[in-house]
């Protein structure tokens, strides 16, 4: 069996070898594309472990469905798109689980009096403001337009003369950063409450 180094890189030829189950071709594709895939996954998920999971899942699919990739003309673009879609799917799953867990926690957690709630609310609001202040300027501005002024992604895009997809990406990154920042300071139940509010 040829080694990775012995296969010169002509993408269509490498994909043809991959379709035949050539492990050296698979290794060459892995070595060539994993850095970009990891970078994209990390940009959306802000977690090395989750990004590595995405990388492994992408290449697992590449191997399992190797005969379907022979007609792909731009593999890099295809894999990056797969990665972005998988990251969005994972974020959506996390948000759904967070809301479900919060709803369950509200039913199971004893209520606290109004005075305690007011104090806690002020503390959490202060933590949230601190997290928002740490966002990059454009991301912070987009977040505030969405969450303070209540603008839609399309309205923000029109006001700032950027694409709606850029707005969406910035909001996803902002929410991930805020969630990560807050989880070190507040209880899991109240964190889920904040995530619930932020993702509405």
Secondary structure as UniProt FT lines:
FT   TURN            4..6
FT   HELIX           11..19
FT   TURN            20..21
FT   HELIX           23..45
FT   HELIX           48..64
FT   HELIX           66..68
FT   TURN            70..71
FT   HELIX           75..108
FT   HELIX           114..133
FT   HELIX           137..147
FT   HELIX           153..160
FT   HELIX           164..182
FT   TURN            183..185
FT   HELIX           188..198
//
